[in-house]
Amino acid sequence: MAESHDIERRGLQALRVFLKEQGREVKPSSDKKFDLVVDDLPAEVKCKQLPWARLDFIGLTDNQRDALVRGQEFLVFVVCNLGSAERPEIVEIPSERLAGAEFKVESTHYIYGPELRRIAEGPGS
């Protein structure tokens, strides 16, 4: 889990540098649905270790998918190649392009650490 947080941190940092080099405005999002606000638009950032050509998937949260269905305008930045010493690859996708995407919906059931520790200790703990 720490590795995924490191990838996300590095991806966000690379994206901020990239956007500022382009003269774009970047600030944190106060809306928990998205990571940043870029040029006054909400923006989600997806960070991947693999290069763009080998990208496996990205996921949208239920709230992000709902925003897409409602027609909310936002940006998705896919920051790839973070597992390499080479420069990250950054791809920007406006939400209107995602509207026609074929989504594969999978349900994920999470068990968080405190609950895992509780059940690992056994009955009566």
C-alpha positions in Angstrom: 0.0 0.0 0.0 2.9 2.4 0.8 4.2 1.8 -2.7 0.9 2.9 -4.3 0.9 6.0 -2.2 4.5 6.8 -3.3 3.4 6.3 -7.0 0.5 8.7 -6.4 2.6 11.3 -4.7 5.2 11.1 -7.5 2.6 11.3 -10.2 0.8 14.3 -8.6 4.2 16.1 -8.3 5.1 15.3 -11.9 1.8 16.5 -13.1 2.0 19.8 -11.1 5.4 20.5 -12.6 4.2 19.6 -16.1 1.1 21.9 -15.9 3.0 24.8 -14.4 5.5 24.6 -17.2 2.6 25.0 -19.6 1.4 28.0 -17.7 -1.7 26.3 -16.4 -3.3 27.0 -13.0 -3.2 24.1 -10.6 -4.6 24.0 -7.1 -5.9 21.3 -4.7 -9.6 20.4 -4.9 -11.9 21.0 -2.0 -14.4 18.6 -3.6 -13.4 15.1 -2.4 -14.5 13.6 -5.7 -11.4 15.0 -7.5 -7.7 15.5 -6.7 -7.1 18.9 -8.2 -8.6 21.9 -9.9 -6.8 22.7 -13.2 -7.8 25.8 -15.1 -10.9 26.1 -12.9 -12.0 22.5 -13.8 -12.1 19.6 -11.4 -9.4 17.1 -12.3 -8.8 13.4 -11.4 -5.3 12.1 -11.5 -4.6 8.4 -12.2 -1.0 7.3 -11.6 0.5 4.2 -13.2 4.0 2.6 -13.0 3.8 1.2 -16.6 4.2 3.2 -19.8 1.1 4.5 -21.6 1.5 1.8 -24.3 1.1 -0.9 -21.6 -1.6 0.7 -19.5 -3.9 -1.9 -18.0 -6.8 0.2 -16.8 -8.0 3.2 -14.8 -11.0 3.3 -12.5 -13.5 6.0 -11.7 -15.3 6.1 -8.4 -19.0 5.9 -8.2 -19.1 9.6 -7.6 -16.9 10.4 -10.6 -19.0 8.1 -12.8 -22.1 9.8 -11.6 -20.6 13.2 -12.4 -19.8 11.9 -15.9 -23.4 10.7 -16.4 -24.8 14.0 -15.2 -22.6 15.8 -17.7 -20.3 17.5 -15.3 -17.2 18.8 -17.1 -13.9 17.6 -15.6 -10.5 16.4 -16.6 -8.7 13.1 -16.2 -4.9 13.1 -16.2 -3.3 9.7 -16.6 0.3 9.9 -15.4 2.2 6.8 -16.7 5.8 5.4 -16.7 6.3 6.2 -13.0 8.1 2.9 -12.5 10.9 4.1 -14.8 13.7 6.5 -14.4 12.5 8.1 -17.7 10.2 11.2 -17.8 6.6 10.4 -16.9 4.1 10.2 -19.8 1.0 12.5 -19.1 -2.2 12.1 -21.0 -5.1 14.5 -20.5 -8.7 13.3 -21.3 -11.7 15.7 -21.0 -14.8 14.1 -19.5 -16.8 14.5 -22.7 -14.5 12.0 -24.4 -15.1 9.5 -21.6 -18.9 9.7 -22.0 -18.8 7.2 -24.9 -16.4 4.8 -23.2 -17.3 1.2 -22.5 -17.0 0.7 -18.8 -16.6 -2.6 -17.1 -18.2 -2.4 -13.7 -16.7 -4.6 -11.0 -17.7 -4.6 -7.3 -14.9 -4.5 -4.8 -15.4 -5.4 -1.1 -12.8 -3.9 1.1 -11.8 -5.0 4.6 -9.7 -2.4 6.4 -6.9 -3.0 8.8 -8.7 -2.6 12.1 -11.3 -5.2 11.0 -8.7 -7.5 9.6 -6.8 -7.4 12.9 -10.0 -8.0 14.9 -11.0 -11.1 12.9 -7.4 -12.4 12.7 -7.3 -12.6 16.5 -10.2 -15.0 16.5 -13.4 -15.3 18.5 -13.8 -13.6 21.8 -10.9 -11.2 21.3 
